[in-house]
Each structure stands twice: as C-alpha cells, then as structure tokens.
Amino acid sequence: CPFYFKIGACRNGDRCNRAHIRPTSSPTLLLPHLYPNLPESLAISNDEDWDDDMYARAQEHVEYFYEEVFLELANYGEIEDLVVLDNVSDHMVGNVYVKFYKEEDAEKAHNGLTNRFYGGKLIHVEYTPVADFREARCRAFHETRCARGGLCNFMHIKH
C-alpha cells in the first residue's frame, strides 16, 4: 500500500486490499494517537473560526507536549526528528513519529515504551516504514494551505 509505506498509516486500515508490510525493525517509531488534541487544536485543524487566544492556547499545549515527549524519548538515544501530526482523520489524529539516528535506539525506545502510559492511556508503539518525512508531508500544507484540510492523507506536521 503506497500510503502505508509513505506515512505509516492507511485510511482503510486492516480492510485495505493492498499489503501493509509492517517492519520488524526501523529507526522510526509510530506512537499512534499519543498527542491529546485540545478542542482548540481540532478547530484550527478543521479550518473552523479561531482567534489569537485560541491559537496561543493550542500552540502552548503542543509545545509543552513536544518538549515533554522529546525529553523522554531522548533517554533512549539521539533523536533525528520528532513529528506531531495536525491531521484529524481517524487513522492519523494525534499520531507522533520519532526517528532515531540509530536503529538500536529505536529498539530500546520500543521496548522501553511498551506497556507504559501517557495521559492515562496505554502507549502503543510500532515500527514504521517511514524513512523520510519530506516525502510523507503534504506539500500544500507545508507551503501554504491544504485544500483537503485536516482530512488530508498526507502528513500535516504541527509547527
């Protein structure tokens, strides 16, 4: 499945008629639905009306989350990239990707995060085939504004 290979998630999930080849190791991990979106964040992602205060609350929340998660994940090894998605579709909402420089560090993180909790929810950890976030991101969202909004099937990366 080209979407699974490119973004590590597919809107059809297990019902997809194409193969989702799940890697048994990778320098990149997917933590599905880890980011707890605020109502403000979802409204902004859905192109609903928002004001500066609403945007500031959403931005402060994502920055706090990013720092907290980055510092925890850095305990397992050097991080090349940490990505929090701004998409709102079921298969992508709240997804967090972490790419380590070394595959062994991703394995340590995978083992260390299994059966742990964040925000009262069990953390799910999986290896993902995503190797290059530039290929996975939505170019329209990155450059200006995506016409598909938060339901786009390419990564809308939070800033």
DOVEX-224889 format. One line per field, with one value per residue: x, y, z of N, C-alpha, C, O in turn; residue in three letters. Coordinates in Angstrom, 2 decimals. Layout:
# residues N
n_xx <- c(X | ...)
n_yy <- c(Y | ...)
n_zz <- c(Z | ...)
ca_xx <- c(X | ...)
ca_yy <- c(Y | ...)
ca_zz <- c(Z | ...)
c_xx <- c(X | ...)
c_yy <- c(Y | ...)
c_zz <- c(Z | ...)
o_xx <- c(X | ...)
o_yy <- c(Y | ...)
o_zz <- c(Z | ...)
vexse <- c(ALA | ...)
END
This chain:
# residues 159
n_xx <- c(0.85 | 0.78 | 0.27 | 0.53 | 3.20 | 4.41 | 3.42 | 3.00 | 0.50 | -2.85 | -5.91 | -7.75 | -7.02 | -6.90 | -8.66 | -7.77 | -7.06 | -4.54 | -1.16 | 0.11 | 3.09 | 4.57 | 7.32 | 9.88 | 11.86 | 13.21 | 14.49 | 12.58 | 9.76 | 6.26 | 3.88 | 0.85 | -1.93 | -1.06 | -0.74 | -2.66 | -5.10 | -6.35 | -9.64 | -9.39 | -7.17 | -8.15 | -10.22 | -8.80 | -7.31 | -9.38 | -10.06 | -11.89 | -13.49 | -11.24 | -9.46 | -6.80 | -6.22 | -7.19 | -5.54 | -3.06 | -3.36 | -3.57 | -1.08 | 0.71 | 0.07 | 0.86 | 3.59 | 4.41 | 3.78 | 5.45 | 8.05 | 8.06 | 7.68 | 9.83 | 12.06 | 11.70 | 11.88 | 14.47 | 15.99 | 16.46 | 18.15 | 19.87 | 17.85 | 16.72 | 14.51 | 11.34 | 7.95 | 4.75 | 1.47 | -1.01 | -3.29 | -6.77 | -8.18 | -9.37 | -7.35 | -5.01 | -5.08 | -3.56 | -1.20 | 2.22 | 5.52 | 8.78 | 12.08 | 15.05 | 18.64 | 20.01 | 19.15 | 19.20 | 18.65 | 16.01 | 14.91 | 15.45 | 13.79 | 11.31 | 11.04 | 11.21 | 8.99 | 6.80 | 3.91 | 3.72 | 2.24 | 0.67 | -0.77 | -2.87 | -3.49 | -2.72 | 0.36 | 0.84 | 3.19 | 4.89 | 6.97 | 7.72 | 7.51 | 8.22 | 10.67 | 11.50 | 10.41 | 9.93 | 8.96 | 6.58 | 5.04 | 2.42 | 2.69 | 1.28 | 0.14 | 2.47 | 3.64 | 1.67 | -1.54 | -3.62 | -6.06 | -7.64 | -7.81 | -7.75 | -8.35 | -6.73 | -4.67 | -1.95 | 0.89 | 0.23 | 2.16 | 2.55 | 3.54)
n_yy <- c(-1.17 | 2.08 | 4.38 | 3.44 | 2.68 | 5.16 | 6.95 | 5.46 | 4.82 | 3.96 | 4.88 | 2.88 | 0.90 | -2.35 | -3.30 | -2.68 | -3.43 | -3.76 | -4.72 | -4.24 | -3.97 | -4.59 | -3.41 | -5.20 | -4.01 | -0.71 | 2.62 | 4.44 | 5.15 | 4.81 | 6.34 | 5.85 | 8.02 | 9.38 | 12.12 | 14.33 | 16.01 | 19.29 | 20.81 | 23.29 | 22.92 | 21.01 | 22.45 | 24.46 | 22.85 | 21.88 | 24.03 | 25.78 | 28.69 | 30.75 | 32.50 | 34.74 | 34.14 | 31.54 | 30.22 | 30.66 | 29.18 | 26.57 | 26.37 | 26.65 | 24.34 | 22.26 | 22.78 | 22.32 | 19.59 | 18.55 | 19.14 | 17.69 | 15.01 | 14.75 | 15.00 | 12.70 | 10.63 | 11.04 | 9.85 | 7.32 | 7.47 | 9.35 | 11.65 | 12.05 | 13.23 | 14.48 | 14.24 | 15.63 | 15.11 | 17.09 | 16.30 | 15.27 | 12.99 | 9.68 | 7.66 | 9.07 | 11.08 | 12.73 | 11.28 | 10.48 | 10.61 | 9.32 | 9.57 | 7.97 | 8.34 | 5.98 | 2.61 | 0.79 | 2.37 | 3.05 | 0.56 | 0.20 | 2.23 | 1.32 | -1.07 | 0.03 | 1.74 | 0.14 | -1.05 | 1.17 | 4.22 | 7.25 | 10.25 | 8.89 | 6.92 | 3.84 | 3.48 | 2.84 | 1.31 | 1.15 | -0.11 | 1.70 | 2.08 | 4.59 | 6.66 | 9.08 | 12.13 | 14.30 | 13.26 | 12.24 | 14.31 | 16.73 | 18.72 | 21.02 | 21.89 | 22.37 | 24.42 | 26.41 | 26.31 | 23.53 | 22.23 | 20.09 | 20.15 | 19.11 | 16.47 | 15.40 | 12.91 | 12.95 | 13.84 | 16.44 | 18.47 | 19.58 | 22.84)
n_zz <- c(0.00 | -1.01 | 0.58 | 3.21 | 3.17 | 2.75 | 4.77 | 7.03 | 7.92 | 7.03 | 5.58 | 5.23 | 6.93 | 8.34 | 6.49 | 4.01 | 0.63 | -0.24 | 0.51 | 3.77 | 4.78 | 7.65 | 9.30 | 11.11 | 12.40 | 12.61 | 12.22 | 12.82 | 14.78 | 15.30 | 17.28 | 17.72 | 17.95 | 20.23 | 20.87 | 22.72 | 21.47 | 21.90 | 22.09 | 20.84 | 19.17 | 17.38 | 16.20 | 14.85 | 13.11 | 11.55 | 10.05 | 11.20 | 12.66 | 14.48 | 17.06 | 18.17 | 20.89 | 21.16 | 19.32 | 20.57 | 22.97 | 21.91 | 20.64 | 22.79 | 24.19 | 22.39 | 22.24 | 24.89 | 25.11 | 23.07 | 24.03 | 26.46 | 25.57 | 23.78 | 25.53 | 27.11 | 25.18 | 24.30 | 26.21 | 25.30 | 23.15 | 20.53 | 18.88 | 15.62 | 14.39 | 15.45 | 15.11 | 15.21 | 14.31 | 12.61 | 11.47 | 11.25 | 10.64 | 11.39 | 11.30 | 11.60 | 13.52 | 16.18 | 15.91 | 16.50 | 15.46 | 15.78 | 14.86 | 15.16 | 15.15 | 15.24 | 14.68 | 16.76 | 18.97 | 18.52 | 18.88 | 21.61 | 22.62 | 21.72 | 23.21 | 25.79 | 25.95 | 25.64 | 27.19 | 28.82 | 30.09 | 28.97 | 29.78 | 30.97 | 29.16 | 27.53 | 25.93 | 22.58 | 20.54 | 17.51 | 14.90 | 11.96 | 8.39 | 7.49 | 6.28 | 5.41 | 6.21 | 4.62 | 2.25 | 3.12 | 4.04 | 3.50 | 0.81 | 0.07 | 2.51 | 3.94 | 2.47 | 2.08 | 2.31 | 2.72 | 0.58 | 1.27 | 3.96 | 7.43 | 6.93 | 5.05 | 3.51 | 3.64 | 5.67 | 7.90 | 9.50 | 12.76 | 13.81)
ca_xx <- c(0.00 | 1.67 | 0.07 | 1.13 | 4.65 | 4.85 | 3.06 | 2.90 | -0.91 | -3.72 | -7.29 | -8.52 | -6.55 | -6.80 | -9.57 | -7.11 | -6.83 | -3.11 | -0.36 | 0.78 | 4.24 | 4.99 | 8.72 | 10.20 | 12.77 | 13.29 | 14.91 | 11.42 | 8.64 | 4.97 | 3.12 | -0.46 | -2.91 | -0.45 | -0.95 | -4.04 | -5.55 | -7.33 | -10.70 | -8.85 | -6.30 | -9.01 | -10.94 | -7.84 | -7.01 | -10.56 | -10.31 | -13.02 | -13.12 | -10.40 | -8.88 | -5.41 | -6.15 | -7.40 | -4.31 | -2.00 | -3.57 | -3.23 | 0.36 | 1.36 | -0.17 | 1.70 | 4.99 | 4.63 | 3.77 | 6.64 | 9.22 | 7.95 | 7.89 | 11.20 | 12.99 | 11.54 | 12.40 | 15.92 | 16.63 | 16.75 | 19.17 | 19.81 | 16.69 | 16.90 | 13.32 | 10.12 | 6.87 | 3.39 | 0.58 | -2.13 | -4.42 | -7.89 | -8.82 | -9.25 | -6.10 | -3.84 | -5.25 | -2.70 | -0.04 | 3.54 | 6.59 | 10.12 | 13.13 | 16.34 | 19.77 | 20.42 | 18.05 | 19.26 | 17.99 | 14.57 | 14.55 | 15.41 | 12.58 | 10.16 | 10.95 | 11.01 | 7.68 | 5.75 | 3.19 | 3.74 | 1.07 | 0.82 | -2.07 | -3.89 | -3.74 | -1.63 | 1.10 | 1.07 | 4.43 | 5.12 | 7.95 | 7.04 | 8.39 | 8.52 | 12.10 | 11.74 | 9.20 | 9.69 | 8.14 | 5.29 | 4.27 | 1.59 | 3.42 | 0.39 | 0.05 | 3.79 | 3.96 | 0.63 | -2.75 | -4.11 | -7.49 | -8.34 | -7.90 | -7.20 | -8.67 | -5.75 | -3.99 | -0.52 | 1.17 | 0.19 | 3.04 | 2.36 | 4.73)
ca_yy <- c(0.00 | 3.25 | 5.29 | 2.85 | 2.75 | 6.55 | 7.66 | 4.54 | 4.65 | 3.89 | 5.15 | 1.64 | 0.02 | -3.77 | -3.59 | -2.28 | -4.58 | -3.81 | -5.24 | -3.34 | -4.73 | -3.97 | -3.75 | -5.77 | -3.04 | 0.53 | 3.72 | 5.30 | 4.58 | 5.49 | 6.28 | 6.28 | 8.72 | 9.77 | 13.54 | 14.61 | 17.27 | 20.14 | 21.25 | 24.41 | 22.36 | 20.36 | 23.50 | 25.08 | 21.85 | 21.74 | 25.34 | 26.47 | 30.02 | 30.79 | 33.82 | 34.68 | 33.46 | 30.12 | 29.74 | 30.68 | 28.03 | 25.36 | 26.36 | 26.40 | 22.93 | 21.40 | 23.00 | 21.61 | 18.16 | 18.24 | 19.15 | 16.58 | 13.75 | 14.74 | 14.71 | 11.29 | 9.77 | 11.25 | 8.91 | 6.07 | 7.70 | 10.63 | 11.76 | 12.80 | 14.05 | 14.16 | 14.84 | 15.54 | 15.40 | 18.02 | 15.71 | 14.93 | 11.74 | 8.66 | 6.89 | 9.93 | 12.08 | 12.56 | 10.42 | 11.03 | 9.81 | 9.66 | 8.92 | 7.97 | 8.19 | 4.57 | 1.65 | 0.18 | 3.29 | 2.89 | -0.70 | 0.47 | 3.02 | 0.42 | -1.94 | 0.83 | 2.38 | -0.88 | -1.18 | 2.42 | 5.06 | 8.70 | 10.90 | 7.91 | 5.96 | 2.94 | 3.89 | 1.81 | 1.62 | 0.26 | 0.29 | 2.20 | 2.15 | 5.98 | 6.94 | 10.47 | 12.91 | 15.22 | 12.53 | 11.92 | 15.52 | 17.37 | 19.89 | 22.18 | 22.35 | 22.86 | 25.66 | 27.42 | 25.77 | 22.34 | 22.33 | 18.97 | 20.40 | 18.10 | 15.12 | 15.02 | 11.65 | 13.16 | 14.42 | 17.86 | 18.47 | 20.74 | 23.71)
ca_zz <- c(0.00 | -1.08 | 1.70 | 4.41 | 3.03 | 2.80 | 6.00 | 8.16 | 8.29 | 5.86 | 5.99 | 5.18 | 8.00 | 8.02 | 5.38 | 2.76 | -0.24 | -0.54 | 1.63 | 4.71 | 5.27 | 8.91 | 9.56 | 12.42 | 12.99 | 11.83 | 13.09 | 13.04 | 15.52 | 15.30 | 18.53 | 17.22 | 18.79 | 21.51 | 21.16 | 23.14 | 20.87 | 22.58 | 21.17 | 20.07 | 18.12 | 16.37 | 15.47 | 13.94 | 12.08 | 10.69 | 9.42 | 11.81 | 13.13 | 15.67 | 17.33 | 18.63 | 22.18 | 20.89 | 18.69 | 21.58 | 23.86 | 21.16 | 20.40 | 24.07 | 24.50 | 21.55 | 22.63 | 26.15 | 24.77 | 22.28 | 24.91 | 27.41 | 24.86 | 23.26 | 26.63 | 27.49 | 24.11 | 24.21 | 27.14 | 24.59 | 22.15 | 19.84 | 18.00 | 14.37 | 14.15 | 16.18 | 14.34 | 15.74 | 13.19 | 12.76 | 10.75 | 12.12 | 10.24 | 12.43 | 11.26 | 11.77 | 14.58 | 17.36 | 15.68 | 16.78 | 14.87 | 16.24 | 14.09 | 15.84 | 14.26 | 15.25 | 14.79 | 18.10 | 19.90 | 18.29 | 19.52 | 23.06 | 22.88 | 21.51 | 24.38 | 26.99 | 25.98 | 25.64 | 28.47 | 29.59 | 29.91 | 28.86 | 29.88 | 31.36 | 28.08 | 27.21 | 24.74 | 21.55 | 19.83 | 16.39 | 13.90 | 10.78 | 7.22 | 7.14 | 6.38 | 5.03 | 6.48 | 3.49 | 1.28 | 3.73 | 4.38 | 2.48 | 0.34 | 0.09 | 3.90 | 4.33 | 1.77 | 2.31 | 2.93 | 2.01 | 0.26 | 1.90 | 5.40 | 8.34 | 6.47 | 4.03 | 3.82 | 3.83 | 6.98 | 8.24 | 10.66 | 13.63 | 13.89)
c_xx <- c(0.90 | 1.50 | 0.70 | 2.65 | 5.16 | 4.59 | 2.88 | 1.49 | -1.73 | -5.16 | -8.16 | -8.11 | -6.41 | -7.72 | -8.95 | -6.83 | -5.37 | -2.35 | 0.24 | 1.92 | 4.80 | 6.43 | 8.91 | 11.27 | 12.85 | 13.85 | 13.75 | 10.30 | 7.40 | 4.33 | 1.71 | -1.33 | -2.36 | -0.75 | -2.41 | -4.50 | -6.54 | -8.46 | -10.23 | -8.00 | -7.12 | -9.76 | -10.03 | -7.52 | -8.15 | -10.93 | -11.57 | -12.55 | -12.29 | -9.86 | -7.47 | -5.26 | -6.28 | -6.12 | -3.17 | -2.13 | -3.17 | -1.73 | 1.13 | 1.24 | 0.75 | 3.17 | 5.33 | 4.72 | 5.06 | 7.88 | 9.21 | 8.26 | 9.32 | 12.19 | 12.90 | 12.16 | 13.92 | 16.68 | 17.04 | 17.83 | 18.96 | 18.69 | 17.05 | 15.72 | 12.16 | 9.00 | 5.54 | 2.46 | -0.58 | -3.37 | -5.52 | -8.61 | -8.48 | -7.90 | -4.85 | -3.92 | -4.35 | -1.48 | 1.27 | 4.57 | 7.91 | 11.11 | 14.44 | 17.45 | 20.18 | 19.20 | 18.03 | 18.55 | 16.47 | 14.09 | 14.48 | 14.14 | 11.33 | 9.96 | 10.62 | 9.63 | 6.52 | 5.22 | 3.33 | 2.52 | 1.48 | -0.57 | -3.19 | -4.22 | -2.50 | -0.96 | 1.24 | 2.30 | 4.56 | 6.22 | 7.18 | 8.02 | 8.78 | 10.01 | 12.39 | 10.45 | 8.92 | 8.81 | 6.72 | 4.42 | 3.47 | 2.30 | 2.57 | 0.29 | 1.36 | 4.07 | 2.93 | -0.55 | -3.25 | -5.62 | -8.30 | -8.50 | -7.28 | -7.48 | -7.74 | -5.06 | -2.47 | -0.30 | 1.04 | 0.96 | 2.82 | 3.66 | 4.92)
c_yy <- c(1.24 | 4.22 | 4.73 | 2.96 | 4.17 | 7.22 | 6.76 | 4.32 | 4.66 | 4.07 | 3.90 | 0.63 | -1.42 | -4.17 | -3.25 | -3.53 | -4.67 | -4.22 | -4.10 | -4.15 | -4.00 | -4.38 | -4.32 | -4.95 | -1.85 | 1.60 | 4.64 | 4.54 | 5.45 | 5.26 | 6.78 | 6.91 | 9.14 | 11.23 | 13.81 | 15.99 | 17.99 | 20.45 | 22.41 | 23.91 | 21.75 | 21.39 | 24.17 | 24.13 | 21.69 | 23.03 | 26.01 | 27.85 | 29.93 | 32.20 | 33.64 | 33.95 | 31.95 | 29.51 | 29.66 | 29.50 | 26.72 | 25.25 | 26.06 | 24.92 | 22.02 | 21.58 | 22.28 | 20.11 | 17.77 | 18.14 | 17.95 | 15.24 | 13.65 | 14.36 | 13.26 | 10.37 | 9.89 | 10.37 | 7.61 | 6.24 | 9.03 | 10.62 | 12.59 | 13.73 | 13.54 | 14.94 | 14.57 | 15.96 | 16.30 | 17.50 | 15.32 | 13.64 | 10.65 | 7.94 | 7.74 | 10.89 | 11.75 | 11.69 | 11.18 | 10.06 | 10.28 | 8.86 | 9.09 | 7.86 | 6.72 | 3.67 | 0.99 | 1.06 | 3.22 | 1.60 | -0.54 | 1.24 | 2.15 | -0.46 | -1.15 | 1.46 | 1.38 | -1.05 | 0.04 | 3.24 | 6.51 | 9.30 | 9.92 | 6.88 | 5.11 | 3.40 | 2.67 | 2.25 | 0.64 | 0.81 | 0.71 | 2.26 | 3.58 | 6.26 | 8.41 | 11.27 | 13.91 | 14.56 | 12.30 | 13.15 | 16.03 | 18.66 | 21.15 | 22.76 | 22.98 | 24.24 | 26.76 | 26.82 | 24.62 | 22.46 | 21.21 | 19.17 | 19.27 | 16.67 | 14.62 | 13.73 | 11.76 | 13.92 | 15.95 | 17.95 | 19.75 | 21.52 | 24.16)
c_zz <- c(0.00 | 0.08 | 2.97 | 4.33 | 3.22 | 4.14 | 7.22 | 8.66 | 7.01 | 6.32 | 5.99 | 6.25 | 7.53 | 6.86 | 4.02 | 1.93 | -0.71 | 0.71 | 2.45 | 5.33 | 6.49 | 9.21 | 10.97 | 13.12 | 12.05 | 12.76 | 13.47 | 13.73 | 15.32 | 16.66 | 18.17 | 18.30 | 20.15 | 21.87 | 21.51 | 22.64 | 21.77 | 21.60 | 20.28 | 18.90 | 17.00 | 15.55 | 14.45 | 12.79 | 11.08 | 9.97 | 9.93 | 12.26 | 14.40 | 15.82 | 17.89 | 19.96 | 22.01 | 20.28 | 19.71 | 22.54 | 23.17 | 20.95 | 21.69 | 24.45 | 23.69 | 21.91 | 23.93 | 25.89 | 24.07 | 23.18 | 25.86 | 26.73 | 24.32 | 24.37 | 27.08 | 26.44 | 23.97 | 25.20 | 26.45 | 23.53 | 21.45 | 18.80 | 16.78 | 14.12 | 15.01 | 15.52 | 15.03 | 14.61 | 13.59 | 12.03 | 11.73 | 11.71 | 11.26 | 12.45 | 11.49 | 12.95 | 15.78 | 17.15 | 15.89 | 16.19 | 15.46 | 15.42 | 14.84 | 14.80 | 14.14 | 15.46 | 16.17 | 19.14 | 19.75 | 18.95 | 21.05 | 23.43 | 22.74 | 22.74 | 25.65 | 27.10 | 26.00 | 27.06 | 29.38 | 29.25 | 29.73 | 28.90 | 30.21 | 30.29 | 27.84 | 25.92 | 23.82 | 20.77 | 18.68 | 15.49 | 12.66 | 9.61 | 6.83 | 7.36 | 6.14 | 5.21 | 5.37 | 2.43 | 1.81 | 3.97 | 3.18 | 2.06 | 0.39 | 1.50 | 4.33 | 3.72 | 2.02 | 3.06 | 2.07 | 1.80 | 0.93 | 3.41 | 6.20 | 7.92 | 5.37 | 4.47 | 3.86 | 5.13 | 6.99 | 9.56 | 11.45 | 13.72 | 15.32)
o_xx <- c(1.70 | 2.48 | 1.35 | 3.30 | 6.23 | 5.43 | 2.64 | 1.29 | -1.35 | -5.57 | -9.19 | -8.79 | -5.88 | -7.58 | -9.56 | -6.41 | -5.02 | -2.85 | 0.79 | 1.72 | 5.41 | 6.73 | 8.18 | 11.55 | 12.59 | 13.69 | 13.90 | 9.93 | 7.50 | 4.24 | 1.42 | -1.45 | -3.11 | -0.99 | -3.31 | -4.32 | -7.45 | -8.25 | -10.62 | -8.11 | -6.83 | -9.92 | -10.44 | -7.45 | -7.92 | -11.99 | -12.24 | -11.35 | -12.59 | -9.81 | -7.00 | -4.30 | -5.56 | -5.69 | -2.40 | -1.13 | -2.51 | -1.16 | 2.10 | 2.19 | 1.35 | 3.93 | 6.41 | 5.62 | 5.69 | 8.65 | 10.23 | 9.02 | 9.93 | 13.06 | 13.92 | 12.89 | 14.58 | 17.88 | 17.87 | 18.38 | 18.01 | 18.59 | 17.60 | 15.90 | 12.02 | 9.09 | 5.23 | 2.63 | -1.05 | -4.39 | -5.25 | -9.56 | -7.43 | -7.37 | -3.75 | -2.90 | -4.39 | -0.77 | 1.41 | 4.49 | 8.14 | 11.01 | 14.88 | 17.24 | 20.64 | 18.35 | 16.96 | 17.93 | 15.74 | 12.99 | 13.58 | 13.50 | 10.41 | 8.85 | 9.84 | 9.14 | 5.40 | 5.99 | 3.09 | 1.84 | 2.50 | -1.45 | -4.33 | -5.11 | -1.37 | -1.64 | 1.71 | 2.42 | 4.37 | 6.37 | 6.13 | 9.22 | 9.58 | 10.53 | 13.41 | 9.51 | 7.77 | 8.01 | 5.78 | 3.20 | 3.81 | 2.49 | 3.07 | 0.34 | 1.37 | 4.66 | 3.30 | -0.56 | -3.30 | -6.36 | -9.51 | -9.25 | -6.40 | -6.91 | -7.93 | -4.89 | -1.79 | -1.22 | 1.67 | 0.46 | 2.89 | 4.74 | 5.86)
o_yy <- c(1.43 | 4.83 | 5.47 | 3.31 | 4.38 | 7.97 | 7.25 | 3.72 | 5.30 | 3.49 | 3.87 | -0.37 | -1.68 | -5.26 | -3.53 | -4.56 | -5.56 | -4.09 | -3.14 | -4.91 | -2.93 | -5.57 | -3.97 | -5.16 | -1.96 | 1.49 | 5.52 | 3.44 | 6.67 | 4.12 | 7.97 | 6.39 | 9.24 | 11.54 | 13.54 | 17.00 | 17.38 | 20.37 | 22.51 | 24.42 | 21.94 | 21.23 | 24.41 | 24.55 | 21.41 | 23.11 | 26.73 | 28.14 | 29.13 | 32.98 | 32.52 | 33.20 | 31.18 | 28.43 | 28.70 | 28.89 | 25.88 | 24.17 | 25.31 | 24.31 | 21.09 | 20.61 | 21.70 | 19.44 | 16.77 | 17.19 | 17.28 | 14.43 | 12.59 | 13.51 | 12.65 | 9.44 | 8.93 | 10.16 | 6.88 | 5.24 | 9.75 | 9.73 | 13.68 | 14.87 | 12.34 | 16.16 | 13.43 | 17.03 | 16.29 | 18.19 | 15.07 | 13.24 | 10.69 | 7.66 | 7.20 | 11.46 | 10.64 | 11.39 | 12.35 | 8.85 | 11.47 | 7.64 | 10.21 | 7.34 | 6.27 | 3.93 | 0.66 | 0.55 | 3.32 | 1.55 | -1.06 | 0.94 | 2.24 | -0.58 | -1.61 | 1.68 | 1.74 | -1.19 | -0.06 | 2.99 | 6.96 | 8.89 | 10.11 | 6.06 | 5.58 | 3.68 | 1.62 | 3.41 | -0.56 | 2.02 | 0.16 | 2.46 | 3.75 | 6.11 | 8.93 | 11.10 | 14.33 | 15.24 | 12.19 | 13.04 | 15.78 | 19.57 | 22.23 | 23.97 | 24.01 | 25.10 | 27.93 | 26.80 | 24.73 | 22.74 | 21.35 | 18.44 | 18.55 | 15.75 | 13.54 | 13.49 | 10.76 | 14.56 | 16.64 | 17.54 | 20.86 | 20.94 | 24.89)
o_zz <- c(0.92 | 0.53 | 3.71 | 5.32 | 3.80 | 4.62 | 8.32 | 9.71 | 6.02 | 7.32 | 6.66 | 6.46 | 6.45 | 6.31 | 2.98 | 2.46 | -1.49 | 1.83 | 1.92 | 6.28 | 6.37 | 9.35 | 11.90 | 14.30 | 10.85 | 13.98 | 14.31 | 13.32 | 15.19 | 17.13 | 18.28 | 19.41 | 21.12 | 23.03 | 20.70 | 23.32 | 22.33 | 20.39 | 19.12 | 17.78 | 15.82 | 14.34 | 13.32 | 11.63 | 9.91 | 9.35 | 9.19 | 12.25 | 15.29 | 14.87 | 18.05 | 20.15 | 22.65 | 20.68 | 19.70 | 22.90 | 23.77 | 21.08 | 21.67 | 24.95 | 24.24 | 21.88 | 24.06 | 26.40 | 24.42 | 23.09 | 26.04 | 27.26 | 24.39 | 24.16 | 27.40 | 26.79 | 23.57 | 25.05 | 26.97 | 23.05 | 21.73 | 17.96 | 16.89 | 13.68 | 15.26 | 15.37 | 15.39 | 14.03 | 14.72 | 11.97 | 12.90 | 12.38 | 11.90 | 13.53 | 11.57 | 13.34 | 16.31 | 18.11 | 15.52 | 16.40 | 15.63 | 15.30 | 15.12 | 13.71 | 13.09 | 16.31 | 16.68 | 20.07 | 20.73 | 19.50 | 21.70 | 24.43 | 23.56 | 23.25 | 26.48 | 28.20 | 26.35 | 28.02 | 30.58 | 28.25 | 30.26 | 28.14 | 29.77 | 30.47 | 27.94 | 24.93 | 24.25 | 20.39 | 18.85 | 15.34 | 12.35 | 9.80 | 5.92 | 8.47 | 6.59 | 4.44 | 5.19 | 1.79 | 1.03 | 4.09 | 2.03 | 2.87 | 0.71 | 1.67 | 5.00 | 4.36 | 2.15 | 4.29 | 0.84 | 2.74 | 1.13 | 4.06 | 5.71 | 8.50 | 4.82 | 5.67 | 4.08 | 5.63 | 6.19 | 10.60 | 10.92 | 13.71 | 15.62)
vexse <- c(CYS | PRO | PHE | TYR | PHE | LYS | ILE | GLY | ALA | CYS | ARG | ASN | GLY | ASP | ARG | CYS | ASN | ARG | ALA | HIS | ILE | ARG | PRO | THR | SER | SER | PRO | THR | LEU | LEU | LEU | PRO | HIS | LEU | TYR | PRO | ASN | LEU | PRO | GLU | SER | LEU | ALA | ILE | SER | ASN | ASP | GLU | ASP | TRP | ASP | ASP | ASP | MET | TYR | ALA | ARG | ALA | GLN | GLU | HIS | VAL | GLU | TYR | PHE | TYR | GLU | GLU | VAL | PHE | LEU | GLU | LEU | ALA | ASN | TYR | GLY | GLU | ILE | GLU | ASP | LEU | VAL | VAL | LEU | ASP | ASN | VAL | SER | ASP | HIS | MET | VAL | GLY | ASN | VAL | TYR | VAL | LYS | PHE | TYR | LYS | GLU | GLU | ASP | ALA | GLU | LYS | ALA | HIS | ASN | GLY | LEU | THR | ASN | ARG | PHE | TYR | GLY | GLY | LYS | LEU | ILE | HIS | VAL | GLU | TYR | THR | PRO | VAL | ALA | ASP | PHE | ARG | GLU | ALA | ARG | CYS | ARG | ALA | PHE | HIS | GLU | THR | ARG | CYS | ALA | ARG | GLY | GLY | LEU | CYS | ASN | PHE | MET | HIS | ILE | LYS | HIS)
END
